[in-house]
Amino acid sequence: MNYILWAIIAMLAYGCTAVLLKFGLKQTQPIVAVVITNLILVAVGSLYALIIRADFSSLIQWNWSNAALVATGLMLGVSIISYYTALSRGPASIVFPIFEAIVGIPKDMY
């Protein structure tokens, strides 16, 4: 599949998350929401990896690329926990644009 189509799917799907998450956080603690949503993410990612028959053999040998993936996972964890906490405490109309401005691609990059 073309990378543009993947980017459009990502944009549409991620655009729905703030609204759904804000609704879900009405009666759920942010950290519980982090666990639930990320367990589903792991399940969906694992299923996709099985479907496309992903090769995980590159993970056997430790290298800087794998270290970067671990660091990315740690930063993603901090980011998501902070984002969920912010959404649980403030309006999505303010939190989401701030989050998007930080993680979005700067206009001069394309």
MDAnalysis code that builds the backbone (N, CA, C; Angstrom):
import MDAnalysis as mda
import numpy as np

u = mda.Universe.empty(330, n_residues=110, atom_resindex=np.repeat(np.arange(110), 3), trajectory=True)
u.add_TopologyAttr("name", ["N", "CA", "C"] * 110)
u.add_TopologyAttr("resid", np.arange(1, 111))
u.add_TopologyAttr("resname", ["MET", "ASN", "TYR", "ILE", "LEU", "TRP", "ALA", "ILE", "ILE", "ALA", "MET", "LEU", "ALA", "TYR", "GLY", "CYS", "THR", "ALA", "VAL", "LEU", "LEU", "LYS", "PHE", "GLY", "LEU", "LYS", "GLN", "THR", "GLN", "PRO", "ILE", "VAL", "ALA", "VAL", "VAL", "ILE", "THR", "ASN", "LEU", "ILE", "LEU", "VAL", "ALA", "VAL", "GLY", "SER", "LEU", "TYR", "ALA", "LEU", "ILE", "ILE", "ARG", "ALA", "ASP", "PHE", "SER", "SER", "LEU", "ILE", "GLN", "TRP", "ASN", "TRP", "SER", "ASN", "ALA", "ALA", "LEU", "VAL", "ALA", "THR", "GLY", "LEU", "MET", "LEU", "GLY", "VAL", "SER", "ILE", "ILE", "SER", "TYR", "TYR", "THR", "ALA", "LEU", "SER", "ARG", "GLY", "PRO", "ALA", "SER", "ILE", "VAL", "PHE", "PRO", "ILE", "PHE", "GLU", "ALA", "ILE", "VAL", "GLY", "ILE", "PRO", "LYS", "ASP", "MET", "TYR"])
u.atoms.positions = np.array([
    [0.842, -1.177, 0.000],
    [0.000, 0.000, 0.000],
    [0.889, 1.242, 0.000],
    [0.491, 2.223, -0.731],
    [1.205, 3.483, -0.865],
    [1.317, 4.208, 0.478],
    [2.451, 4.857, 0.715],
    [2.655, 5.548, 1.990],
    [1.679, 6.698, 2.182],
    [1.222, 7.334, 1.112],
    [0.245, 8.416, 1.229],
    [-1.071, 7.883, 1.790],
    [-1.498, 6.730, 1.299],
    [-2.732, 6.126, 1.806],
    [-2.587, 5.774, 3.287],
    [-1.431, 5.223, 3.671],
    [-1.180, 4.921, 5.088],
    [-1.230, 6.201, 5.925],
    [-0.660, 7.289, 5.406],
    [-0.665, 8.558, 6.136],
    [-2.085, 9.092, 6.301],
    [-2.905, 8.939, 5.285],
    [-4.299, 9.392, 5.370],
    [-5.080, 8.549, 6.372],
    [-4.875, 7.239, 6.341],
    [-5.528, 6.366, 7.320],
    [-5.104, 6.765, 8.731],
    [-3.806, 7.008, 8.924],
    [-3.295, 7.414, 10.239],
    [-3.926, 8.723, 10.694],
    [-4.017, 9.678, 9.789],
    [-4.596, 10.978, 10.121],
    [-6.056, 10.831, 10.544],
    [-6.823, 10.082, 9.765],
    [-8.242, 9.908, 10.074],
    [-8.442, 9.163, 11.394],
    [-7.696, 8.096, 11.584],
    [-7.837, 7.307, 12.811],
    [-7.385, 8.105, 14.027],
    [-6.249, 8.777, 13.923],
    [-5.737, 9.533, 15.067],
    [-6.619, 10.730, 15.371],
    [-7.244, 11.283, 14.351],
    [-8.157, 12.397, 14.555],
    [-9.345, 12.023, 15.428],
    [-9.725, 10.765, 15.407],
    [-10.846, 10.290, 16.223],
    [-10.450, 10.040, 17.673],
    [-9.173, 9.860, 17.936],
    [-8.766, 9.425, 19.271],
    [-9.050, 10.444, 20.365],
    [-8.849, 11.727, 20.108],
    [-9.061, 12.727, 21.160],
    [-10.514, 12.738, 21.611],
    [-11.431, 12.680, 20.663],
    [-12.861, 12.697, 20.996],
    [-13.241, 11.430, 21.760],
    [-12.824, 10.282, 21.242],
    [-13.146, 9.019, 21.910],
    [-12.497, 8.934, 23.286],
    [-11.252, 9.372, 23.375],
    [-10.540, 9.316, 24.646],
    [-11.165, 10.250, 25.675],
    [-11.515, 11.461, 25.256],
    [-12.137, 12.411, 26.188],
    [-13.429, 11.814, 26.747],
    [-14.209, 11.176, 25.897],
    [-15.441, 10.519, 26.339],
    [-15.117, 9.361, 27.287],
    [-14.104, 8.567, 26.950],
    [-13.721, 7.425, 27.773],
    [-13.144, 7.810, 29.125],
    [-12.551, 8.989, 29.203],
    [-11.938, 9.431, 30.456],
    [-12.939, 10.024, 31.448],
    [-14.204, 10.127, 31.054],
    [-15.216, 10.695, 31.953],
    [-15.374, 9.864, 33.223],
    [-15.226, 8.544, 33.123],
    [-15.422, 7.679, 34.289],
    [-14.251, 6.733, 34.516],
    [-13.123, 7.011, 33.880],
    [-11.953, 6.135, 33.997],
    [-10.726, 6.972, 34.303],
    [-9.885, 6.494, 35.205],
    [-8.637, 7.190, 35.515],
    [-7.717, 7.144, 34.300],
    [-6.925, 8.205, 34.083],
    [-6.038, 8.245, 32.922],
    [-5.094, 7.047, 32.826],
    [-4.522, 6.605, 33.951],
    [-3.565, 5.499, 33.877],
    [-4.258, 4.196, 33.508],
    [-5.499, 4.018, 33.942],
    [-6.272, 2.827, 33.551],
    [-6.545, 2.883, 32.043],
    [-6.868, 4.078, 31.546],
    [-7.089, 4.247, 30.112],
    [-5.818, 3.960, 29.320],
    [-4.664, 4.381, 29.842],
    [-3.383, 4.088, 29.187],
    [-3.201, 2.578, 29.048],
    [-3.437, 1.860, 30.131],
    [-3.254, 0.403, 30.115],
    [-4.217, -0.251, 29.126],
    [-5.496, 0.109, 29.190],
    [-6.496, -0.502, 28.310],
    [-6.177, -0.232, 26.846],
    [-5.977, 1.046, 26.502],
    [-5.760, 1.382, 25.095],
    [-4.454, 0.797, 24.556],
    [-3.434, 0.731, 25.399],
    [-2.160, 0.205, 24.923],
    [-2.144, -1.314, 24.861],
    [-2.919, -1.980, 25.706],
    [-3.077, -3.433, 25.552],
    [-3.751, -3.746, 24.220],
    [-4.746, -2.936, 23.876],
    [-5.411, -3.122, 22.580],
    [-4.439, -2.820, 21.448],
    [-3.629, -1.777, 21.608],
    [-2.608, -1.451, 20.605],
    [-1.645, -2.617, 20.399],
    [-1.185, -3.211, 21.496],
    [-0.264, -4.356, 21.404],
    [-0.959, -5.530, 20.715],
    [-2.210, -5.775, 21.046],
    [-2.946, -6.879, 20.420],
    [-3.115, -6.644, 18.921],
    [-3.508, -5.439, 18.545],
    [-3.693, -5.126, 17.124],
    [-2.350, -5.175, 16.389],
    [-1.314, -4.610, 16.999],
    [0.013, -4.651, 16.383],
    [0.528, -6.070, 16.216],
    [0.302, -6.899, 17.224],
    [0.731, -8.301, 17.159],
    [-0.026, -9.051, 16.064],
    [-1.314, -8.800, 15.981],
    [-2.114, -9.445, 14.933],
    [-1.629, -9.025, 13.551],
    [-1.365, -7.746, 13.380],
    [-0.861, -7.256, 12.098],
    [0.495, -7.877, 11.774],
    [1.371, -7.960, 12.772],
    [2.689, -8.582, 12.564],
    [2.538, -10.041, 12.133],
    [1.582, -10.744, 12.723],
    [1.334, -12.133, 12.328],
    [0.803, -12.219, 10.907],
    [-0.120, -11.334, 10.572],
    [-0.723, -11.347, 9.235],
    [0.326, -11.105, 8.151],
    [1.212, -10.134, 8.386],
    [2.227, -9.832, 7.361],
    [3.492, -10.664, 7.532],
    [3.482, -11.539, 8.515],
    [4.624, -12.418, 8.790],
    [5.913, -11.624, 9.020],
    [5.834, -10.686, 9.974],
    [6.977, -9.828, 10.297],
    [8.152, -10.654, 10.797],
    [9.344, -10.228, 10.422],
    [10.584, -10.902, 10.814],
    [11.198, -10.173, 11.998],
    [11.185, -10.800, 13.169],
    [11.716, -10.188, 14.381],
    [13.159, -10.604, 14.668],
    [13.800, -11.250, 13.719],
    [15.154, -11.759, 13.960],
    [16.176, -10.646, 14.211],
    [15.914, -9.439, 13.718],
    [16.861, -8.342, 13.925],
    [16.932, -7.928, 15.397],
    [15.960, -8.352, 16.204],
    [15.945, -7.994, 17.626],
    [16.849, -8.890, 18.463],
    [17.324, -9.982, 17.874],
    [18.151, -10.931, 18.617],
    [19.479, -10.302, 19.017],
    [20.073, -9.552, 18.106],
    [21.367, -8.940, 18.381],
    [21.173, -7.474, 18.765],
    [21.715, -7.076, 19.927],
    [21.556, -5.713, 20.413],
    [22.403, -4.756, 19.582],
    [21.808, -3.652, 19.168],
    [22.529, -2.629, 18.425],
    [21.903, -1.264, 18.719],
    [22.482, -0.218, 18.149],
    [21.981, 1.137, 18.409],
    [20.584, 1.345, 17.856],
    [20.252, 0.666, 16.795],
    [18.906, 0.770, 16.240],
    [17.876, 0.256, 17.240],
    [18.165, -0.878, 17.868],
    [17.253, -1.428, 18.876],
    [17.218, -0.546, 20.118],
    [18.365, 0.038, 20.479],
    [18.399, 0.965, 21.616],
    [17.515, 2.173, 21.335],
    [17.536, 2.655, 20.095],
    [16.680, 3.778, 19.715],
    [15.209, 3.397, 19.824],
    [14.873, 2.155, 19.487],
    [13.486, 1.696, 19.615],
    [13.055, 1.651, 21.076],
    [13.939, 1.219, 21.951],
    [13.632, 1.190, 23.391],
    [13.433, 2.621, 23.894],
    [14.318, 3.525, 23.514],
    [14.194, 4.922, 23.929],
    [12.900, 5.537, 23.386],
    [12.562, 5.192, 22.158],
    [11.315, 5.666, 21.569],
    [10.118, 5.168, 22.373],
    [10.142, 3.901, 22.758],
    [9.062, 3.350, 23.573],
    [8.915, 4.054, 24.904],
    [10.047, 4.365, 25.535],
    [10.012, 5.096, 26.807],
    [9.415, 6.494, 26.624],
    [9.851, 7.200, 25.590],
    [9.328, 8.541, 25.328],
    [7.850, 8.488, 24.950],
    [7.464, 7.474, 24.196],
    [6.055, 7.298, 23.842],
    [5.227, 7.069, 25.097],
    [5.758, 6.290, 26.035],
    [5.057, 6.045, 27.295],
    [4.841, 7.329, 28.073],
    [5.888, 8.135, 28.213],
    [5.778, 9.422, 28.906],
    [4.772, 10.322, 28.187],
    [4.853, 10.346, 26.866],
    [3.969, 11.182, 26.062],
    [2.505, 10.793, 26.243],
    [2.219, 9.512, 26.140],
    [0.836, 9.052, 26.227],
    [0.274, 9.251, 27.631],
    [1.045, 8.934, 28.644],
    [0.569, 9.138, 30.017],
    [0.277, 10.623, 30.249],
    [1.150, 11.496, 29.791],
    [0.947, 12.938, 29.942],
    [-0.269, 13.415, 29.154],
    [-0.416, 12.930, 27.938],
    [-1.545, 13.315, 27.080],
    [-2.869, 12.892, 27.702],
    [-2.958, 11.644, 28.165],
    [-4.190, 11.157, 28.779],
    [-4.517, 11.949, 30.039],
    [-3.501, 12.250, 30.834],
    [-3.723, 13.030, 32.053],
    [-4.209, 14.433, 31.706],
    [-3.595, 15.056, 30.718],
    [-4.015, 16.397, 30.296],
    [-5.456, 16.379, 29.787],
    [-5.798, 15.381, 28.976],
    [-7.174, 15.299, 28.461],
    [-8.185, 15.052, 29.572],
    [-7.785, 14.320, 30.605],
    [-8.724, 14.060, 31.700],
    [-8.969, 15.309, 32.536],
    [-8.053, 16.264, 32.474],
    [-8.158, 17.460, 33.317],
    [-8.591, 18.711, 32.566],
    [-8.406, 18.708, 31.263],
    [-8.709, 19.918, 30.495],
    [-9.539, 19.629, 29.266],
    [-9.975, 20.696, 28.590],
    [-10.800, 20.520, 27.394],
    [-9.986, 19.994, 26.212],
    [-10.578, 19.073, 25.474],
    [-9.917, 18.503, 24.299],
    [-9.610, 19.582, 23.273],
    [-10.437, 20.616, 23.213],
    [-10.239, 21.687, 22.235],
    [-8.950, 22.479, 22.490],
    [-8.401, 22.363, 23.685],
    [-7.123, 23.019, 23.997],
    [-5.990, 22.001, 24.041],
    [-6.233, 20.864, 24.692],
    [-5.174, 19.855, 24.863],
    [-4.742, 19.268, 23.523],
    [-5.688, 18.858, 22.680],
    [-5.334, 18.196, 21.423],
    [-4.500, 19.093, 20.507],
    [-4.880, 20.368, 20.293],
    [-4.021, 21.205, 19.431],
    [-2.605, 21.399, 19.974],
    [-2.463, 21.488, 21.302],
    [-1.120, 21.615, 21.874],
    [-0.325, 20.347, 21.598],
    [-0.934, 19.196, 21.850],
    [-0.291, 17.909, 21.602],
    [0.041, 17.765, 20.116],
    [-0.884, 18.092, 19.254],
    [-0.680, 17.978, 17.809],
    [0.416, 18.913, 17.325],
    [0.484, 20.107, 17.889],
    [1.519, 21.066, 17.470],
    [2.903, 20.543, 17.801],
    [3.001, 19.807, 18.880],
    [4.303, 19.272, 19.293],
    [4.676, 18.045, 18.468],
    [3.726, 17.124, 18.264],
    [4.055, 15.900, 17.545],
    [3.861, 16.023, 16.044],
    [3.173, 17.072, 15.612],
    [2.945, 17.261, 14.192],
    [4.221, 17.635, 13.445],
    [4.195, 17.477, 12.146],
    [5.342, 17.831, 11.312],
    [5.346, 19.336, 11.098],
    [6.466, 19.996, 11.407],
    [6.531, 21.445, 11.170],
    [6.252, 21.757, 9.692],
    [5.593, 22.872, 9.444],
    [5.199, 23.238, 8.085],
    [6.389, 23.342, 7.128],
    [7.554, 23.717, 7.630],
    [8.704, 23.885, 6.745],
    [9.406, 22.553, 6.426],
    [8.877, 21.437, 6.941],
    [9.505, 20.126, 6.701],
    [8.990, 19.488, 5.405],
    [7.931, 20.034, 4.820],
    [7.407, 19.429, 3.586],
    [7.180, 20.442, 2.517],
])
